[in-house]
Amino acid sequence: MHSRRALLYMPGDNWKMITKSITLGVDSVCMDMEDGTAINKKAEARAMIAKALQELDFGKTEKLARINSVGSGWEKDDIEAVLPHHPDGIVIPKVESFDHVEWASQIIEESELKYGWPVNSVRVLIGVETARGILNLKEIAAHPRLDGIIFGGEDFAASIGAIRTKDATELLYARQAVVVACAANDLQAIDIVTIDYNDIEALRVESEFGARLGYSGKQIIHPAQVEPVQTAFTPNDEAIAHARRIIETFEASQKEGRGAYSLDGKMIDMPLLKNAQKVLERARAAGK
């Protein structure tokens, strides 16, 4: 599973932006045929993403392609245009049911068998961004092809008639629902976009809050957002050192037959051990 601290969207019909994206050291690039592409440019985006997958060296950056939503009328042409060129994953937006994921999964598996690729070598990430999608998370998140769920805050707010605010209180229930569904199914949870890409301080605050909620990464729309987001979703040296101490002292206390014990004036037990293990997993995924 790729580390997806920062998932950068690029319009699928903009060659200049796509070629720029692979120089940024970003974790994932998502070349977009959906909202980032005008209606009269869909065919152009398909062809350009196919060309990028064939010709460009993405290095360690994960290469994803976002198709249009199931039921839009464009989704089949989208997935069939890019799939033969083996993206690392397909992103399906506005997923509202298990069947939406299964539709893509079957097409992907046919390609894997046809081209002799390992089964499950093309992963699926989904956007959950409507009231119905949130209500059906339990079933959707159990799909075996899934790698992660991307929460679409703007679309979700529109779907429930909420007014978007800077502190995003109106999104909190749904944001946490996505994290819970991901944690229960060992998936990555990717948080909302900070729309005002010039406000780096707001981005830092929102990213750090998302990381505290349990998100493993965040969607971004501008190169200036890469570094602040990657930093927020990477445990710092102090957090890593503390996690290691918890793991080491926990093992020692277990050998002595003790359950809970005190470390730096705080009670340490099994939930805190699990949290420490998660910190180290995130650090490793980020290359630390």
Rosetta blueprint (number, residue, H / E / L):
1 M L
2 H L
3 S L
4 R L
5 R L
6 A E
7 L E
8 L E
9 Y E
10 M E
11 P E
12 G L
13 D L
14 N L
15 W H
16 K H
17 M H
18 I H
19 T H
20 K H
21 S H
22 I L
23 T L
24 L L
25 G L
26 V L
27 D L
28 S E
29 V E
30 C E
31 M E
32 D E
33 M L
34 E L
35 D L
36 G L
37 T L
38 A L
39 I H
40 N H
41 K H
42 K H
43 A H
44 E H
45 A H
46 R H
47 A H
48 M H
49 I H
50 A H
51 K H
52 A H
53 L H
54 Q H
55 E H
56 L L
57 D L
58 F L
59 G L
60 K L
61 T L
62 E E
63 K E
64 L E
65 A E
66 R E
67 I L
68 N L
69 S L
70 V L
71 G L
72 S L
73 G L
74 W L
75 E H
76 K H
77 D H
78 D H
79 I H
80 E H
81 A H
82 V H
83 L H
84 P H
85 H H
86 H L
87 P L
88 D L
89 G E
90 I E
91 V E
92 I E
93 P L
94 K L
95 V L
96 E L
97 S L
98 F H
99 D H
100 H H
101 V H
102 E H
103 W H
104 A H
105 S H
106 Q H
107 I H
108 I H
109 E H
110 E H
111 S H
112 E H
113 L H
114 K H
115 Y H
116 G L
117 W L
118 P L
119 V L
120 N L
121 S L
122 V L
123 R E
124 V E
125 L E
126 I E
127 G E
128 V E
129 E L
130 T L
131 A H
132 R H
133 G H
134 I H
135 L H
136 N L
137 L H
138 K H
139 E H
140 I H
141 A L
142 A L
143 H L
144 P L
145 R L
146 L E
147 D E
148 G E
149 I E
150 I E
151 F E
152 G L
153 G H
154 E H
155 D H
156 F H
157 A H
158 A H
159 S H
160 I H
161 G L
162 A L
163 I L
164 R L
165 T L
166 K L
167 D L
168 A L
169 T H
170 E H
171 L H
172 L H
173 Y H
174 A H
175 R H
176 Q H
177 A H
178 V H
179 V H
180 V H
181 A H
182 C H
183 A H
184 A H
185 N L
186 D L
187 L L
188 Q E
189 A E
190 I E
191 D E
192 I L
193 V L
194 T L
195 I L
196 D L
197 Y L
198 N L
199 D L
200 I H
201 E H
202 A H
203 L H
204 R H
205 V H
206 E H
207 S H
208 E H
209 F H
210 G H
211 A H
212 R H
213 L H
214 G L
215 Y L
216 S L
217 G E
218 K E
219 Q E
220 I E
221 I L
222 H L
223 P H
224 A H
225 Q H
226 V H
227 E H
228 P H
229 V H
230 Q H
231 T H
232 A H
233 F L
234 T L
235 P L
236 N L
237 D H
238 E H
239 A H
240 I H
241 A H
242 H H
243 A H
244 R H
245 R H
246 I H
247 I H
248 E H
249 T H
250 F H
251 E H
252 A H
253 S H
254 Q H
255 K H
256 E L
257 G L
258 R L
259 G L
260 A L
261 Y E
262 S E
263 L E
264 D L
265 G L
266 K E
267 M E
268 I E
269 D L
270 M H
271 P H
272 L H
273 L H
274 K H
275 N H
276 A H
277 Q H
278 K H
279 V H
280 L H
281 E H
282 R H
283 A H
284 R H
285 A H
286 A L
287 G L
288 K L
